[in-house]
Every structure is written in structure tokens, then in C-alpha cells.
Amino acid sequence: MSKLGDNMEETKWIVDKAHSGIEFSIRHMMISTVRGKFKDFDTEITGNPDDFDTVKGRFRISVASIDTGNPDRDNHLRSDEILAMKEFPDIVYTVKKVTGAGEEIEIIGDLTIRGVTREVVFKGEYGGMIKDPYGNQRFGLTASSTINRADFGVKWNMVLEGGGFLLGEKANLYLQLEAFHPPN
């Protein structure tokens, strides 16, 4: 692994969207899991990933870009019943602190969905930093968290005839991130 030099606290990182993603999953009808992703997101990341105390970040995720592979379901997820895209077009996660060492990290931040903000902790693995064949410094990480969707005002559901509900209460969130910093 390659290390960055001194004074890297304000280094700005560019997310490589071809190698990054923001995904989710939720139980459906109590018997299966539906998965989806957000195709459009912007990030602001600064700091030295080898020194977690310096890392700051903000993710803005476009609700319009939700993709579960089913256009009717995607439109329902964008509707006022679920994510209320017209009033709240973005989901935002602001990193407050990154802790851990080596492969085990925690990303502590504020997640805002439908105008409701709650602290959410992602746990994951820091893949380290390398120099790519083009001279860029790169780092990668994967992390996940589980939230209760009702905590964010996402309460729509339907009672099933045989008992239970159409959607699970918990939503699993996944982040795969690869970012780079061009040489000076």
C-alpha cells in the first residue's frame, strides 16, 4: 500500500463511479428480498484515508435514480407514499467521524431521508490505498448499515391476507466506494 505525504488533510477525492455504488435491500412479503440501487449520486470527500481523523464526506443521492429493475415499483418508491421525491429529491449522508483501523472501520454520520435526519453508523472494510497505473492515488472501502425505514417517515405498508406485511421494517444499505486523487 502506498502512503500519501504530509498535509493531505484537505486532499479532495474523486469518486470513480464505474467502480462505486450505493445499493439497498428490503424484505418483500416476508419471504424474499428485493434489491435496488441508486444510479445517480454525488460525493464530496476530503482528507487522508490512511488517517481517519482527517476524513470528511458528504453523499447526495438522487431519489429519481432509484432502480430495482421494475419501473412500476421504482415509480411507487419515488411517490409520496414512500420517498416523496417531489418534496425531497435527495437523500443525504454527511460523514461526522470515521473510526477503526485496517480492515475494520465505522463511518458515523447523519442520514437524511424525507427531511428526517438520524445518526447512522456504517460498518465495513477499508481496502487501503494504492497508486494506480496512471499515477493516481486510489482508495477503496465497502460498508453497510441497517435502518428502520419508519424512523425516516417511510411508513407505507400493506397487510397481507395470510398475516404480516408487504414490506419489511428494516432496510439494508450498502456502499462500495473507490476514489482517486490525481498526481499534483
Secondary structure as UniProt FT lines:
FT   TURN            9..10
FT   STRAND          12..15
FT   HELIX           17..19
FT   STRAND          21..28
FT   TURN            29..31
FT   STRAND          32..38
FT   STRAND          41..46
FT   TURN            49..50
FT   HELIX           52..54
FT   STRAND          56..62
FT   HELIX           63..65
FT   STRAND          66..67
FT   HELIX           71..78
FT   TURN            80..83
FT   TURN            85..87
FT   STRAND          90..101
FT   TURN            102..103
FT   STRAND          104..113
FT   TURN            114..115
FT   STRAND          116..131
FT   TURN            133..134
FT   STRAND          137..148
FT   HELIX           149..152
FT   TURN            161..162
FT   STRAND          167..181
//
